[in-house]
Amino acid sequence: MGGTRWDTGDRDAGREPCPDRIVEDLGGAFGMGAIGGFIWHFVKGARNSPAGDRFQGALYSARNRAPILGGNFAVWGGTFSSFDCSLQYVRRRDDHWNAIASGFLTGGVLAARGGWKAASRSAVIGGVLLCIIEGVAALLVRSTSKTPREMALEQMKQEKDMQEYQQRQSSGEVQGVQSWVQYLQASGMAPSMGSSSSTSTS
């Protein structure tokens, strides 16, 4: 059963809805940790192994340590997504504050065994890190996405170009390959060359 989508604001609306997001983030975090851990421990094992046995030592170290790091990443990712989805359900919104609060709570919960001082320190670090990550993500989304006004103007321009193309085609001004080129330009599937590219008949 699909999850409910709330107001996403500047966050990526293409992500899986809750609770499917928990499984997705858990698996993605495990894969990222396992791959990164394999590379890290492979290099580390090669440096610490004796000459002539570097490859076997590096492979042994990477094979034994990478799944552990992947599991740690999966625990963090799964806990974070669980808090994120819980906050979405409580607040009825999917915004950056959910992610920041989830990072704060995740850092505190995972460090709770070390006492309240360690949990507080880890919670603050998690909240600050997620604040930085969400801030950068919001800037990227705003810089790469179009506003509703820009999308409306672009659609109006495409409709106008399509009407002009249909008028030219009905009057016989465009035909053959040139007809296809101008059709693609009018539909927005090809860059427009401007009014200077119009055919001129002598």
C-alpha positions in Angstrom: 0.0 0.0 0.0 1.5 3.3 -1.0 2.3 6.0 1.5 0.8 9.4 1.8 2.6 12.3 0.3 2.7 15.6 2.3 3.7 19.1 1.3 7.4 18.8 0.4 8.4 22.4 0.1 11.9 22.6 -1.3 12.7 18.9 -0.7 13.0 16.4 -3.4 9.5 15.2 -4.3 10.8 12.3 -6.3 11.7 10.2 -3.2 9.7 7.2 -2.1 6.8 8.0 0.2 6.8 6.7 3.8 7.0 4.0 4.9 8.7 2.7 1.8 11.4 5.4 2.3 12.6 3.6 5.4 13.5 0.4 3.3 15.0 2.5 0.5 17.2 4.6 2.8 18.2 1.5 4.8 19.4 -0.4 1.7 21.0 2.7 0.2 22.9 3.4 3.4 24.1 -0.2 3.6 25.3 -0.2 0.0 27.1 3.2 0.4 28.8 2.1 3.6 29.7 -1.3 2.3 31.2 0.1 -1.0 33.0 2.9 0.8 34.2 0.6 3.6 35.5 -2.0 1.1 37.6 0.7 -0.7 38.8 2.2 2.6 39.8 -1.1 4.2 41.2 -2.5 1.0 43.7 0.4 0.8 44.3 0.3 4.5 44.9 -3.5 4.4 47.3 -3.2 1.5 49.3 -0.6 3.4 49.5 -2.7 6.5 50.3 -6.0 4.8 53.8 -7.2 4.2 55.4 -7.0 0.8 54.4 -9.8 -1.5 51.2 -10.4 0.3 49.5 -7.0 -0.1 46.7 -8.1 -2.3 45.6 -11.0 -0.2 45.9 -8.9 3.0 43.9 -6.0 1.4 41.2 -8.4 0.2 40.9 -10.1 3.6 40.7 -6.8 5.4 38.1 -5.4 3.0 36.0 -8.5 3.0 35.8 -8.7 6.8 35.4 -5.0 7.6 33.2 -3.6 4.8 29.9 -5.4 5.9 30.4 -4.1 9.4 30.7 -0.5 8.2 27.7 -1.1 5.9 25.7 -2.3 8.8 26.5 0.8 10.8 25.4 3.0 8.0 22.2 0.9 7.6 21.4 1.4 11.3 21.9 5.2 11.0 19.9 5.4 7.8 17.0 3.3 9.0 16.8 5.1 12.3 16.9 8.5 10.6 14.2 7.5 8.1 12.0 6.1 10.9 12.2 9.5 12.7 11.6 11.3 9.5 8.5 9.4 8.6 7.2 9.7 12.2 7.6 13.5 12.1 5.9 13.6 8.7 2.9 11.8 10.2 2.8 14.1 13.3 3.3 17.4 11.4 1.6 16.5 8.2 4.5 18.1 6.3 7.6 16.8 4.6 10.1 19.7 4.9 13.7 20.4 5.9 12.8 20.7 9.6 11.8 17.0 9.7 15.3 16.0 8.4 17.1 18.3 10.8 15.1 17.1 13.8 15.6 13.5 12.6 19.3 14.0 12.4 19.3 15.4 15.9 17.2 12.6 17.3 19.2 9.9 15.5 22.5 11.1 16.8 21.2 11.2 20.3 19.5 7.8 20.2 22.5 6.0 18.7 24.9 7.5 21.3 22.5 7.0 24.3 24.6 4.1 25.7 27.5 6.5 26.3 25.5 8.7 28.7 23.5 11.9 28.4 26.7 14.0 27.6 27.7 11.8 24.7 24.1 11.6 23.5 23.7 15.4 23.7 27.0 16.0 21.8 26.1 13.4 19.1 22.6 14.9 18.8 24.0 18.4 18.2 26.5 17.1 15.6 23.7 15.2 13.8 21.4 18.2 13.8 24.2 20.5 12.5 25.3 18.1 9.8 21.7 17.6 8.5 21.1 21.4 8.7 24.1 21.9 6.4 23.1 19.0 4.0 19.5 20.2 3.8 20.6 23.8 3.3 22.8 22.9 0.4 20.1 20.6 -1.1 17.6 23.5 -0.9 19.9 25.8 -2.7 20.5 23.2 -5.5 16.8 22.6 -5.9 16.0 26.3 -6.1 18.8 26.9 -8.6 17.9 24.1 -10.9 14.0 24.1 -10.7 11.7 26.5 -12.4 9.1 28.6 -10.6 5.4 28.1 -11.5 5.5 31.5 -13.3 8.4 30.4 -15.4 6.7 27.1 -16.3 3.5 28.9 -17.2 5.4 31.4 -19.5 7.3 28.5 -21.1 4.1 26.6 -21.8 2.4 29.7 -23.3 5.4 30.3 -25.6 5.3 26.6 -26.8 1.6 27.0 -27.5 2.2 30.2 -29.5 5.0 28.6 -31.4 2.8 25.6 -32.2 0.0 27.8 -33.5 2.5 29.7 -35.7 3.9 26.4 -37.0 0.4 25.1 -37.8 -0.4 28.3 -39.7 2.8 28.1 -41.7 2.1 24.4 -42.5 -1.4 25.1 -43.6 -0.3 27.9 -45.9 2.5 25.8 -47.4 5.4 27.9 -46.1 7.2 24.9 -44.6 7.5 21.4 -46.0 9.8 18.3 -46.0 12.7 18.3 -43.5 12.2 21.9 -42.7 8.7 21.1 -41.5 10.0 18.5 -39.1 12.7 20.8 -37.7 10.2 23.6 -37.0 7.7 21.1 -35.5 10.4 20.0 -33.0 11.3 23.6 -32.2 7.6 24.5 -31.7 7.0 21.5 -29.4 10.0 22.3 -27.3 11.9 19.1 -28.2 14.6 21.1 -30.1 16.2 24.5 -29.4 14.6 27.4 -31.3 16.9 29.1 -33.8 14.9 32.4 -33.5 12.8 34.2 -36.1 15.9 34.6 -38.3 15.6 30.9 -39.3 12.3 31.4 -41.0 12.2 30.5 -44.7 12.4 33.3 -47.2 11.1 32.8 -50.6 12.3 34.9 -53.5 
